[in-house]
Structures are given as structure tokens and as C-alpha cells.
């Protein structure tokens, strides 16, 4: 499989991986937000997604931080309705 070399496609892939993380780990995410340890609670899942993203995109696109931004957008911003000490 060829590496993704288009920024828009890389962003879409990053968001898709983050969305899957959110979908399949809703309870862990909710608990992590409530306990203010979200990134520790799902560290393994985030790293698995990061490895997948890295394997699918060109190195210069990986370095642009699309995956990290997608994690924040999907796992943090979309859960703003949950009670947390953070907000």
C-alpha cells in the first residue's frame, strides 16, 4: 500500500483513527476526563493509533502533528459536555 502524501488525506485518516478510538473506548475516555487522567487512561490505544497513522502516511506528513491535533479535537473537544475539573 502506498503512503498517503496528501495533507487533506492525512488529516482525514488522523480523524478517522481518533474517531475509532473514541467510539471503542467511550467509557475509558469518560472516566479519564472525570478523573483528569485521560491521556494516561488510554495511552496504549493512543499509541496504537499513532503507530497505524505513522505506517500509512509519508514521514513529512507525520511530522506535521495531524494525529495529535485529531486526538485533541475528537477525544477532548467533543467530550466537553462531560463533567471535569478541566473545565
VEXNUDREN-786430 format. One record per residue (C-alpha): residue in one letter; z, x, y. Coordinates in pm, whole numbers. Layout:
REM VEXNUDREN-786430
   residu       up     east    north
        A        Z        X        Y
...
***
This chain:
REM VEXNUDREN-786430
   residu       up     east    north
        X        0        0        0
        X      -99      135      341
        X      169      190      603
        X      188      -51      894
        X       62      125     1206
        X       57     -169     1448
        X      364     -228     1670
        X      342     -608     1650
        X      319     -600     1272
        X      616     -359     1257
        X      821     -593     1479
        X      733     -890     1258
        X      833     -701      945
        X     1163     -594     1101
        X     1243     -953     1199
        X     1143    -1082      856
        X     1376     -836      684
        X     1659     -923      925
        X     1596    -1294      869
        X     1619    -1245      494
        X     1947    -1059      541
        X     2076    -1347      749
        X     1961    -1611      501
        X     2101    -1446      190
        X     2427    -1324      345
        X     2534    -1610      571
        X     2894    -1619      450
        X     2941    -1241      478
        X     2792    -1247      826
        X     3013    -1534      940
        X     3321    -1357      806
        X     3213    -1027      961
        X     3170    -1189     1301
        X     3504    -1370     1275
        X     3682    -1051     1171
        X     3493     -832     1419
        X     3359     -607     1142
        X     3008     -743     1096
        X     2833     -410     1057
        X     3087     -284      804
        X     3081     -612      612
        X     2707     -593      547
        X     2646     -219      578
        X     2488     -191      233
        X     2250     -479      298
        X     2151     -342      639
        X     2079        0      490
        X     1876     -152      206
        X     1667     -337      465
        X     1632      -21      673
        X     1502      168      369
        X     1250     -106      299
        X     1134     -107      662
        X     1104      274      667
        X      894      267      349
        X      649       16      496
        X      585      147      849
        X      444      468      995
        X      719      718     1088
        X      640      697     1460
        X      695      319     1449
        X     1019      354     1255
        X     1146      583     1529
        X     1097      311     1793
        X     1402      116     1673
        X     1235     -215     1589
        X     1459     -266     1287
        X     1782     -209     1478
        X     1672     -449     1752
        X     1584     -711     1493
        X     1927     -676     1334
        X     2095     -740     1669
        X     1865    -1029     1759
        X     1885    -1205     1424
        X     2233    -1123     1299
        X     2424    -1121     1626
        X     2246    -1328     1889
        X     2155    -1610     1652
        X     2518    -1638     1542
        X     2655    -1676     1895
        X     2783    -2023     1809
        X     3036    -1880     1564
        X     3390    -1817     1688
        X     3454    -1449     1753
        X     3670    -1213     1954
        X     3347    -1054     2076
        X     3255    -1346     2300
***
